[in-house]
Amino acid sequence: METKTTIEPLKNWDIFKQRPLLMTGPCSAETEEQVMETARQLVAANKVDVFRAGIWKPRTRPNSFEGVGAPGLKWLKQVKQEFSIPVATEVATEKHVYEALKFGVDVLWIGARTTVNPFAVQEIANALQGVDVMVFVKNPINPELELWVGAIERIMKAGVKRIGAIHRGFSSYEKTAFRNQPQWQIPIDLRQRLKDLPLICDPSHIGGNRAYLSDISQEAMDLNYDGLMIESHIDPDTAWSDKKQQLTPAALAEMLDQLILRSVDSSDTQFVSTIDELRSQIDIFDDQLLDILERRMQIAETIGQYKKKHNITILQSNRWQEIVNKAIRKANNKGLSPEFISTILKAIHQESITHQMKVMNEHEKI
């Protein structure tokens, strides 16, 4: 049975005065001077709603910089006092929560490496019982929606009213241009499940390189995300962690000024009429697709019957590869990407196998 979740409306969040909310600051707090100067430049550029800095850094391998620890919380407190802006940091343990709250940190986020572990999330949730603080939950490192939803629900059950999600992309074994694959459909599905959930995009960790931040940020805005978490450092090339994905405050301001912010709705009657007509056409094509898929599965079942009769295996790898290759060649001339066609065909192929398996395993009626 699906858990009923209640999220505080976005309009009640003080930090969401305008879209996009911008959470920015260095990947890691390194020194008091670095933290304060980064904050000073971001405030001067009017490009920060929440100042973020990593205090504890979960690293993949030992002997890497794992953060300055609790002493850095004093610098965040100083930023909050001097510039009158909320401050944020990542927490991965119960102790982190207590330490951060002791220094008046306003916003906590749970990182991807923690979200993947229900025991760790529950420990954090227990530490948040009865605390009025804002909490964001990053997606788990692996592309599993239920883990993400489950982590959010654990925090909500602790009584936290102001809770949001951060999309930072998903790890994959295959090496690509991006550090983490966006897999945009997963955060879209999350929002369908939790409709009032504020959703923030973290282009820094998706891209892993400052060259990609603009395009990723624009795509997030086009998908109606509520905000961005982007890492900013006064001198990225000397940063102690993730130097390639950080921007100077000046470069960040320039990038953000080029973002195009589009509206969700329009009062233009001609636009509404036109879009409704186009959507009606989409509905017709969707119905036709369903009819075609139904007929295709009927043929797959017939093939399954012949295979059963002649004692032939269901999976025919060579035939399947021929279908994929031919479809991809045709797709190139129709403006359809190979990735899209491959994904669609794999789903259809799996459904065909499921139908044939039913036929194969049907007992003969006597």
Backbone hydrogen bonds in HBPLUS format (Angstrom, degrees):
<---DONOR---> <-ACCEPTOR-->    atom                        ^
c    i                          cat <-CA-CA->   ^        H-A-AA   ^      H-
h    n   atom  resd res      DA  || num        DHA   H-A  angle D-A-AA Bond
n    s   type  num  typ     dist DA aas  dist angle  dist       angle   num
A0012-ASN N   A0009-PRO O   3.03 MM   3  5.73 161.2  2.07 119.8 125.6     1
A0013-TRP N   A0010-LEU O   2.98 MM   3  5.50 167.4  2.00 121.1 124.2     2
A0016-PHE N   A0013-TRP O   3.15 MM   3  5.60 150.0  2.25 110.8 119.2     3
A0021-LEU N   A0226-ASP O   2.98 MM 205  6.31 165.6  2.00 141.1 141.6     4
A0228-LEU N   A0021-LEU O   2.78 MM 207  6.21 154.5  1.85 167.7 172.2     5
A0049-ASP N   A0022-LEU O   2.92 MM  27  5.26 163.1  1.95 153.8 154.3     6
A0050-VAL N   A0022-LEU O   3.16 MM  28  6.46 153.6  2.23 150.0 148.8     7
A0023-MET N   A0228-LEU O   2.89 MM 205  6.20 171.9  1.89 164.3 166.7     8
A0230-ILE N   A0023-MET O   3.00 MM 207  6.48 139.3  2.17 152.8 165.2     9
A0024-THR N   A0050-VAL O   2.99 MM  26  6.48 147.9  2.10 166.2 174.4    10
A0052-ARG N   A0024-THR O   2.91 MM  28  5.33 159.6  1.95 116.9 123.6    11
A0232-SER N   A0025-GLY O   2.74 MM 207  4.69 162.1  1.77 111.4 117.6    12
A0054-GLY N   A0027-CYS O   2.99 MM  27  5.57 135.3  2.20 110.8 124.2    13
A0029-ALA N   A0054-GLY O   2.93 MM  25  5.73 168.4  1.95 148.3 146.0    14
A0035-VAL N   A0031-THR O   3.06 MM   4  6.28 167.2  2.08 154.8 157.6    15
A0036-MET N   A0032-GLU O   2.97 MM   4  6.08 173.5  1.97 156.1 158.2    16
A0037-GLU N   A0033-GLU O   2.93 MM   4  5.93 162.8  1.96 150.1 155.3    17
A0038-THR N   A0034-GLN O   3.05 MM   4  6.03 157.4  2.11 142.4 148.8    18
A0039-ALA N   A0035-VAL O   3.04 MM   4  6.23 165.1  2.07 150.1 154.3    19
A0040-ARG N   A0036-MET O   2.87 MM   4  6.03 155.0  1.94 143.4 151.1    20
A0041-GLN N   A0037-GLU O   2.98 MM   4  6.18 161.0  2.02 149.7 153.2    21
A0042-LEU N   A0038-THR O   3.02 MM   4  6.21 156.9  2.07 149.8 156.6    22
A0043-VAL N   A0039-ALA O   2.93 MM   4  6.06 162.9  1.96 154.2 158.4    23
A0044-ALA N   A0040-ARG O   2.98 MM   4  6.13 157.1  2.04 143.3 150.1    24
A0045-ALA N   A0041-GLN O   3.03 MM   4  6.19 142.8  2.17 138.2 147.4    25
A0047-LYS N   A0042-LEU O   3.06 MM   5  5.45 175.2  2.06 156.7 157.4    26
A0046-ASN N   A0043-VAL O   2.97 MM   3  4.86 151.0  2.06  99.4 108.7    27
A0051-PHE N   A0086-PRO O   2.94 MM  35  6.30 162.6  1.97 159.4 154.0    28
A0088-ALA N   A0051-PHE O   2.79 MM  37  6.06 144.2  1.92 154.0 155.5    29
A0053-ALA N   A0088-ALA O   3.23 MM  35  6.62 147.4  2.34 150.6 156.4    30
A0069-GLY N   A0055-ILE O   3.05 MM  14  5.18 159.9  2.09 146.5 141.3    31
A0057-LYS N   A0066-GLU O   3.05 MM   9  4.48 174.4  2.06 110.3 108.8    32
A0072-GLY N   A0069-GLY O   2.93 MM   3  5.96 153.8  2.00 137.7 142.2    33
A0073-LEU N   A0070-ALA O   2.88 MM   3  5.41 153.5  1.95 118.9 127.0    34
A0074-LYS N   A0071-PRO O   3.24 MM   3  5.81 148.4  2.34 110.7 117.9    35
A0075-TRP N   A0072-GLY O   3.04 MM   3  5.28 129.6  2.30 100.6 113.3    36
A0076-LEU N   A0072-GLY O   3.27 MM   4  6.72 151.7  2.35 146.1 153.4    37
A0077-LYS N   A0073-LEU O   2.98 MM   4  6.22 159.4  2.03 148.1 153.6    38
A0078-GLN N   A0074-LYS O   3.02 MM   4  6.23 145.9  2.14 137.0 146.2    39
A0079-VAL N   A0075-TRP O   2.93 MM   4  6.25 151.0  2.02 147.0 154.6    40
A0080-LYS N   A0076-LEU O   2.96 MM   4  6.26 162.8  1.99 153.1 157.2    41
A0081-GLN N   A0077-LYS O   3.00 MM   4  6.24 155.7  2.06 145.6 151.9    42
A0082-GLU N   A0078-GLN O   2.86 MM   4  5.95 165.7  1.88 153.0 157.1    43
A0083-PHE N   A0079-VAL O   2.95 MM   4  5.80 164.1  1.98 150.4 154.8    44
A0084-SER N   A0080-LYS O   2.98 MM   4  5.09 127.2  2.27 126.5 134.9    45
A0106-ASP N   A0087-VAL O   3.06 MM  19  5.54 128.7  2.34 137.5 151.0    46
A0107-VAL N   A0087-VAL O   3.06 MM  20  6.22 156.7  2.12 152.4 153.9    47
A0089-THR N   A0107-VAL O   3.15 MM  18  6.74 144.0  2.28 155.2 163.1    48
A0109-TRP N   A0089-THR O   3.08 MM  20  6.29 147.8  2.19 139.1 142.4    49
A0091-VAL N   A0109-TRP O   2.98 MM  18  6.24 154.1  2.05 158.0 163.4    50
A0097-VAL N   A0093-THR O   3.25 MM   4  6.64 154.3  2.32 146.5 152.4    51
A0098-TYR N   A0094-GLU O   3.16 MM   4  6.55 164.5  2.19 155.6 158.1    52
A0099-GLU N   A0095-LYS O   2.95 MM   4  6.14 166.1  1.97 156.3 160.2    53
A0100-ALA N   A0096-HIS O   2.87 MM   4  6.00 167.2  1.89 154.5 158.1    54
A0101-LEU N   A0097-VAL O   2.97 MM   4  6.12 167.7  1.99 157.2 160.5    55
A0102-LYS N   A0098-TYR O   3.02 MM   4  6.08 146.6  2.14 141.4 150.5    56
A0103-PHE N   A0100-ALA O   3.20 MM   3  5.44 135.6  2.41  99.9 111.1    57
A0105-VAL N   A0100-ALA O   3.08 MM   5  5.45 169.4  2.10 147.8 145.8    58
A0104-GLY N   A0101-LEU O   3.05 MM   3  4.97 163.4  2.08 104.6 107.9    59
A0134-MET N   A0106-ASP O   3.40 MM  28  6.48 167.0  2.42 165.4 162.0    60
A0108-LEU N   A0134-MET O   2.89 MM  26  6.29 166.7  1.91 162.2 163.8    61
A0136-PHE N   A0108-LEU O   2.87 MM  28  6.34 155.3  1.93 151.7 160.0    62
A0110-ILE N   A0136-PHE O   2.86 MM  26  6.36 152.1  1.94 155.6 163.9    63
A0138-LYS N   A0110-ILE O   2.93 MM  28  5.91 166.2  1.95 160.6 165.2    64
A0114-THR N   A0111-GLY O   3.03 MM   3  5.35 139.1  2.21 104.7 116.5    65
A0115-THR N   A0111-GLY O   2.90 MM   4  6.16 160.6  1.94 157.7 164.0    66
A0117-ASN N   A0114-THR O   2.89 MM   3  5.49 163.9  1.92 120.9 126.4    67
A0120-ALA N   A0117-ASN O   3.08 MM   3  5.43 117.9  2.48 107.9 121.7    68
A0121-VAL N   A0117-ASN O   3.07 MM   4  6.38 161.6  2.10 157.1 162.9    69
A0122-GLN N   A0118-PRO O   2.90 MM   4  6.00 157.3  1.95 144.7 151.0    70
A0123-GLU N   A0119-PHE O   3.03 MM   4  6.27 150.1  2.12 142.8 150.7    71
A0124-ILE N   A0120-ALA O   3.11 MM   4  6.43 156.4  2.17 146.6 152.2    72
A0125-ALA N   A0121-VAL O   2.82 MM   4  6.10 157.7  1.87 150.0 157.2    73
A0126-ASN N   A0122-GLN O   2.86 MM   4  6.09 155.7  1.92 149.4 155.0    74
A0127-ALA N   A0123-GLU O   3.18 MM   4  6.47 149.0  2.28 140.5 148.2    75
A0127-ALA N   A0124-ILE O   3.08 MM   3  5.10 117.9  2.48  95.1 110.3    76
A0128-LEU N   A0124-ILE O   3.09 MM   4  6.36 125.6  2.40 140.3 155.0    77
A0128-LEU N   A0125-ALA O   3.03 MM   3  5.05 138.8  2.21  97.5 109.7    78
A0129-GLN N   A0126-ASN O   3.38 MM   3  5.46 167.7  2.39 104.8 108.2    79
A0131-VAL N   A0128-LEU O   3.01 MM   3  5.31 161.2  2.05 139.1 135.1    80
A0135-VAL N   A0162-ARG O   3.04 MM  27  6.47 164.3  2.06 156.1 159.9    81
A0164-GLY N   A0135-VAL O   2.95 MM  29  6.46 149.6  2.05 145.6 153.4    82
A0137-VAL N   A0164-GLY O   2.88 MM  27  6.33 151.6  1.96 139.9 145.8    83
A0166-ILE N   A0137-VAL O   2.95 MM  29  5.83 158.2  1.99 126.3 126.3    84
A0139-ASN N   A0166-ILE O   3.03 MM  27  6.42 136.4  2.22 170.5 172.9    85
A0171-SER N   A0141-ILE O   2.80 MM  30  5.50 152.7  1.87 149.9 159.4    86
A0144-GLU N   A0142-ASN O   2.77 MM   2  5.79 128.0  2.04 117.4 101.0    87
A0148-TRP N   A0145-LEU O   3.06 MM   3  5.19 115.6  2.49  99.7 115.0    88
A0149-VAL N   A0145-LEU O   2.91 MM   4  6.22 167.6  1.93 162.3 165.1    89
A0150-GLY N   A0146-GLU O   2.78 MM   4  5.82 159.8  1.82 145.8 152.4    90
A0151-ALA N   A0147-LEU O   2.98 MM   4  6.15 155.3  2.04 144.8 150.2    91
A0152-ILE N   A0148-TRP O   3.13 MM   4  6.41 161.1  2.17 150.2 155.1    92
A0153-GLU N   A0149-VAL O   2.91 MM   4  6.17 158.9  1.95 153.5 159.7    93
A0154-ARG N   A0150-GLY O   2.98 MM   4  6.22 149.2  2.08 146.0 153.9    94
A0155-ILE N   A0151-ALA O   3.22 MM   4  6.53 157.2  2.27 147.5 152.3    95
A0156-MET N   A0152-ILE O   2.96 MM   4  6.23 157.2  2.02 149.5 156.6    96
A0157-LYS N   A0153-GLU O   2.90 MM   4  6.06 152.5  1.97 147.6 154.2    97
A0158-ALA N   A0155-ILE O   3.10 MM   3  5.22 143.1  2.24  98.8 109.8    98
A0159-GLY N   A0156-MET O   2.92 MM   3  5.39 159.9  1.96 114.3 119.4    99
A0165-ALA N   A0198-PRO O   2.93 MM  33  6.32 164.7  1.95 163.4 167.3   100
A0200-ILE N   A0165-ALA O   2.86 MM  35  6.13 165.7  1.88 156.0 160.9   101
A0167-HIS N   A0200-ILE O   2.76 MM  33  6.17 164.2  1.78 165.1 167.1   102
A0202-ASP N   A0167-HIS O   2.83 MM  35  5.85 158.3  1.88 161.2 153.8   103
A0170-PHE N   A0181-GLN O   2.77 MM  11  5.07 157.0  1.82 136.5 142.5   104
A0181-GLN N   A0170-PHE O   2.86 MM  11  5.07 139.3  2.02 156.2 143.3   105
A0179-ARG N   A0206-ILE O   3.03 MM  27  5.60 119.5  2.41 132.3 146.9   106
A0179-ARG N   A0207-GLY O   3.15 MM  28  5.27 140.3  2.32  96.2 107.3   107
A0180-ASN N   A0206-ILE O   3.04 MM  26  4.67 175.2  2.04 133.2 133.5   108
A0186-ILE N   A0183-GLN O   3.02 MM   3  6.06 154.8  2.09 133.2 137.0   109
A0188-ILE N   A0184-TRP O   3.20 MM   4  6.39 155.0  2.26 149.8 157.4   110
A0189-ASP N   A0185-GLN O   2.83 MM   4  6.03 152.5  1.90 145.6 152.8   111
A0190-LEU N   A0186-ILE O   2.89 MM   4  6.19 150.3  1.98 147.7 156.9   112
A0191-ARG N   A0187-PRO O   3.03 MM   4  6.25 154.7  2.09 144.2 149.2   113
A0192-GLN N   A0188-ILE O   3.09 MM   4  6.41 140.1  2.26 139.8 151.0   114
A0192-GLN N   A0189-ASP O   3.13 MM   3  4.99 122.9  2.48  90.9 105.7   115
A0193-ARG N   A0189-ASP O   3.04 MM   4  6.36 145.3  2.16 145.2 154.1   116
A0193-ARG N   A0190-LEU O   3.10 MM   3  5.13 121.5  2.45  93.5 108.0   117
A0194-LEU N   A0190-LEU O   2.87 MM   4  6.14 159.0  1.91 152.9 158.9   118
A0197-LEU N   A0194-LEU O   3.06 MM   3  5.53 163.6  2.09 122.0 125.7   119
A0226-ASP N   A0199-LEU O   2.82 MM  27  5.47 148.8  1.92 155.0 164.6   120
A0201-CYS N   A0227-GLY O   3.02 MM  26  6.35 164.2  2.04 137.2 138.2   121
A0229-MET N   A0201-CYS O   2.75 MM  28  6.08 153.2  1.82 155.1 156.9   122
A0206-ILE N   A0202-ASP O   3.27 MM   4  6.53 149.0  2.37 147.7 156.7   123
A0207-GLY N   A0203-PRO O   2.85 MM   4  5.78 171.5  1.86 150.3 153.1   124
A0208-GLY N   A0204-SER O   2.86 MM   4  5.56 150.3  1.95 134.2 143.8   125
A0212-TYR N   A0209-ASN O   3.02 MM   3  5.89 162.8  2.05 127.2 131.2   126
A0210-ARG N   A0244-LYS O   2.87 MM  34  6.19 147.9  1.98 152.6 144.0   127
A0213-LEU N   A0210-ARG O   3.33 MM   3  5.31 153.4  2.41 101.2 108.6   128
A0216-ILE N   A0212-TYR O   3.13 MM   4  6.28 167.7  2.15 162.3 166.1   129
A0217-SER N   A0213-LEU O   2.92 MM   4  5.94 160.4  1.95 147.8 153.7   130
A0218-GLN N   A0214-SER O   2.95 MM   4  6.16 157.4  2.00 149.6 155.7   131
A0219-GLU N   A0215-ASP O   3.02 MM   4  6.23 156.2  2.08 144.2 150.6   132
A0220-ALA N   A0216-ILE O   2.99 MM   4  6.26 155.1  2.05 148.1 154.7   133
A0221-MET N   A0217-SER O   3.01 MM   4  6.30 154.6  2.07 147.3 153.9   134
A0222-ASP N   A0218-GLN O   2.88 MM   4  6.12 154.6  1.94 149.3 156.7   135
A0223-LEU N   A0219-GLU O   3.02 MM   4  6.25 129.5  2.28 138.0 151.0   136
A0223-LEU N   A0220-ALA O   3.17 MM   3  5.07 133.5  2.40  91.8 104.6   137
A0225-TYR N   A0220-ALA O   3.03 MM   5  5.52 162.8  2.06 150.1 151.3   138
A0224-ASN N   A0221-MET O   2.96 MM   3  4.98 156.2  2.02 107.6 110.5   139
A0247-LEU N   A0231-GLU O   3.14 MM  16  6.53 160.6  2.18 138.9 142.0   140
A0233-HIS N   A0247-LEU O   2.86 MM  14  5.99 146.5  1.98 135.5 146.6   141
A0238-THR N   A0235-ASP O   2.95 MM   3  5.80 163.4  1.97 130.1 135.3   142
A0239-ALA N   A0236-PRO O   3.00 MM   3  5.03 166.3  2.02 111.1 114.7   143
A0252-LEU N   A0248-THR O   2.87 MM   4  6.08 157.0  1.92 158.8 166.2   144
A0253-ALA N   A0249-PRO O   2.97 MM   4  6.13 158.9  2.01 144.9 150.0   145
A0254-GLU N   A0250-ALA O   3.05 MM   4  6.31 157.6  2.11 147.4 153.2   146
A0255-MET N   A0251-ALA O   3.00 MM   4  6.20 157.9  2.05 145.9 151.5   147
A0256-LEU N   A0252-LEU O   2.93 MM   4  6.15 167.6  1.95 157.8 160.7   148
A0257-ASP N   A0253-ALA O   3.03 MM   4  6.15 149.3  2.13 144.6 152.4   149
A0258-GLN N   A0255-MET O   3.08 MM   3  5.41 147.7  2.19 105.5 115.1   150
A0259-LEU N   A0256-LEU O   3.13 MM   3  5.27 159.2  2.17 105.0 111.5   151
A0272-VAL N   A0268-ASP O   3.02 MM   4  6.34 167.0  2.04 157.9 161.1   152
A0273-SER N   A0269-THR O   2.93 MM   4  6.06 162.6  1.96 148.3 152.9   153
A0274-THR N   A0270-GLN O   2.93 MM   4  6.07 162.6  1.96 149.1 154.0   154
A0275-ILE N   A0271-PHE O   2.83 MM   4  6.01 168.8  1.84 160.4 163.5   155
A0276-ASP N   A0272-VAL O   2.99 MM   4  6.06 153.2  2.06 143.4 150.8   156
A0277-GLU N   A0273-SER O   3.11 MM   4  6.33 153.2  2.19 143.1 149.8   157
A0278-LEU N   A0274-THR O   2.98 MM   4  6.29 160.8  2.02 152.3 157.4   158
A0279-ARG N   A0275-ILE O   2.89 MM   4  6.05 153.9  1.96 145.1 152.5   159
A0280-SER N   A0276-ASP O   2.97 MM   4  6.18 143.2  2.10 139.8 149.7   160
A0281-GLN N   A0277-GLU O   3.12 MM   4  6.49 148.2  2.23 143.4 151.3   161
A0282-ILE N   A0278-LEU O   3.00 MM   4  6.38 150.9  2.09 144.3 152.5   162
A0283-ASP N   A0279-ARG O   2.93 MM   4  6.23 156.0  1.99 147.3 153.1   163
A0284-ILE N   A0280-SER O   3.08 MM   4  6.40 150.6  2.17 143.6 151.0   164
A0285-PHE N   A0281-GLN O   3.00 MM   4  6.35 162.8  2.03 152.8 156.7   165
A0286-ASP N   A0282-ILE O   2.84 MM   4  6.11 154.1  1.91 152.0 160.1   166
A0287-ASP N   A0283-ASP O   3.02 MM   4  6.27 155.0  2.08 145.5 151.4   167
A0288-GLN N   A0284-ILE O   3.00 MM   4  6.33 154.4  2.06 147.5 154.9   168
A0289-LEU N   A0285-PHE O   2.84 MM   4  6.12 152.3  1.92 148.5 156.2   169
A0290-LEU N   A0286-ASP O   3.02 MM   4  6.31 157.2  2.07 148.4 153.7   170
A0291-ASP N   A0287-ASP O   3.01 MM   4  6.33 155.8  2.07 146.7 153.2   171
A0292-ILE N   A0288-GLN O   2.92 MM   4  6.18 159.7  1.96 150.8 156.2   172
A0293-LEU N   A0289-LEU O   2.85 MM   4  6.09 160.8  1.88 152.1 157.6   173
A0294-GLU N   A0290-LEU O   2.90 MM   4  6.09 152.5  1.98 145.8 153.3   174
A0295-ARG N   A0291-ASP O   3.05 MM   4  6.35 160.6  2.09 148.6 153.0   175
A0296-ARG N   A0292-ILE O   2.84 MM   4  6.10 152.0  1.92 147.9 156.8   176
A0297-MET N   A0293-LEU O   2.95 MM   4  6.18 156.4  2.01 148.0 153.1   177
A0298-GLN N   A0294-GLU O   3.07 MM   4  6.36 146.4  2.19 143.5 153.0   178
A0299-ILE N   A0295-ARG O   3.09 MM   4  6.42 152.1  2.17 146.1 152.5   179
A0300-ALA N   A0296-ARG O   2.92 MM   4  6.25 152.3  2.00 144.7 153.3   180
A0301-GLU N   A0297-MET O   2.91 MM   4  6.16 150.9  2.00 145.2 151.9   181
A0302-THR N   A0298-GLN O   3.09 MM   4  6.39 149.0  2.19 139.2 147.5   182
A0303-ILE N   A0299-ILE O   2.88 MM   4  6.23 156.4  1.94 152.6 159.1   183
A0304-GLY N   A0300-ALA O   2.88 MM   4  6.16 149.3  1.98 141.9 151.0   184
A0305-GLN N   A0301-GLU O   2.95 MM   4  6.31 144.2  2.08 143.6 152.7   185
A0306-TYR N   A0302-THR O   3.16 MM   4  6.56 153.9  2.23 148.1 154.0   186
A0307-LYS N   A0303-ILE O   2.90 MM   4  6.20 157.7  1.95 153.3 160.0   187
A0308-LYS N   A0304-GLY O   2.88 MM   4  6.05 155.1  1.95 144.7 151.7   188
A0309-LYS N   A0305-GLN O   2.97 MM   4  6.17 157.5  2.02 144.6 150.7   189
A0310-HIS N   A0306-TYR O   3.02 MM   4  6.21 149.4  2.12 144.5 152.0   190
A0311-ASN N   A0307-LYS O   2.77 MM   4  5.67  99.6  2.42 136.5 154.3   191
A0312-ILE N   A0307-LYS O   2.77 MM   5  4.69 166.0  1.79 137.0 141.9   192
A0311-ASN N   A0308-LYS O   3.21 MM   3  4.92 160.5  2.25  97.3 103.0   193
A0320-TRP N   A0316-GLN O   3.01 MM   4  6.26 160.2  2.05 156.6 163.1   194
A0321-GLN N   A0317-SER O   2.97 MM   4  6.19 161.7  2.00 153.7 157.7   195
A0322-GLU N   A0318-ASN O   3.08 MM   4  6.32 151.7  2.16 146.0 153.5   196
A0323-ILE N   A0319-ARG O   3.13 MM   4  6.44 155.0  2.20 148.2 154.2   197
A0324-VAL N   A0320-TRP O   3.07 MM   4  6.42 161.7  2.11 153.3 157.6   198
A0325-ASN N   A0321-GLN O   2.95 MM   4  6.09 173.9  1.96 154.0 155.7   199
A0326-LYS N   A0322-GLU O   3.00 MM   4  6.06 164.1  2.03 148.8 153.4   200
A0327-ALA N   A0323-ILE O   2.98 MM   4  6.10 158.7  2.02 147.7 153.9   201
A0328-ILE N   A0324-VAL O   2.95 MM   4  6.15 159.2  1.99 155.8 161.2   202
A0329-ARG N   A0325-ASN O   3.08 MM   4  6.28 157.9  2.13 146.6 152.2   203
A0330-LYS N   A0326-LYS O   3.10 MM   4  6.36 160.4  2.14 148.0 152.8   204
A0331-ALA N   A0327-ALA O   2.82 MM   4  5.96 149.7  1.91 145.0 154.6   205
A0332-ASN N   A0328-ILE O   3.13 MM   4  6.34 145.7  2.25 146.8 152.8   206
A0333-ASN N   A0330-LYS O   3.15 MM   3  5.62 139.7  2.32 107.9 117.6   207
A0334-LYS N   A0331-ALA O   2.91 MM   3  4.98 154.4  1.97 106.0 114.4   208
A0336-LEU N   A0331-ALA O   3.12 MM   5  5.02 168.2  2.14 147.4 143.9   209
A0341-ILE N   A0337-SER O   3.12 MM   4  6.43 170.8  2.13 159.6 160.7   210
A0342-SER N   A0338-PRO O   2.86 MM   4  5.92 160.6  1.89 148.5 154.5   211
A0343-THR N   A0339-GLU O   2.98 MM   4  6.13 158.0  2.03 145.2 150.9   212
A0344-ILE N   A0340-PHE O   2.96 MM   4  6.22 167.1  1.98 157.8 160.8   213
A0345-LEU N   A0341-ILE O   2.88 MM   4  6.01 170.9  1.89 154.1 157.1   214
A0346-LYS N   A0342-SER O   2.96 MM   4  6.06 153.0  2.04 144.2 151.5   215
A0347-ALA N   A0343-THR O   3.18 MM   4  6.42 157.1  2.23 145.8 151.2   216
A0348-ILE N   A0344-ILE O   2.97 MM   4  6.30 159.9  2.01 152.5 158.6   217
A0349-HIS N   A0345-LEU O   2.75 MM   4  5.86 158.6  1.79 149.1 155.6   218
A0350-GLN N   A0346-LYS O   2.91 MM   4  6.08 156.1  1.97 145.3 151.3   219
A0351-GLU N   A0347-ALA O   3.03 MM   4  6.26 156.5  2.09 145.5 151.7   220
A0352-SER N   A0348-ILE O   2.87 MM   4  6.13 152.5  1.95 147.7 155.8   221
A0353-ILE N   A0349-HIS O   2.93 MM   4  6.21 155.5  1.99 148.1 154.4   222
A0354-THR N   A0350-GLN O   2.97 MM   4  6.25 154.2  2.04 144.4 151.5   223
A0355-HIS N   A0351-GLU O   2.99 MM   4  6.31 157.2  2.05 148.7 153.9   224
A0356-GLN N   A0352-SER O   2.91 MM   4  6.19 160.5  1.95 150.7 156.3   225
A0357-MET N   A0353-ILE O   2.77 MM   4  5.95 149.6  1.86 149.9 158.7   226
A0358-LYS N   A0354-THR O   3.18 MM   4  6.46 150.4  2.27 143.8 150.2   227
A0359-VAL N   A0355-HIS O   3.21 MM   4  6.56 156.1  2.27 144.2 150.4   228
A0360-MET N   A0356-GLN O   2.83 MM   4  6.06 164.0  1.85 153.4 157.8   229
A0361-ASN N   A0357-MET O   2.97 MM   4  6.08 148.5  2.07 144.6 152.1   230
A0362-GLU N   A0359-VAL O   3.29 MM   3  5.34 164.9  2.32 105.0 109.2   231
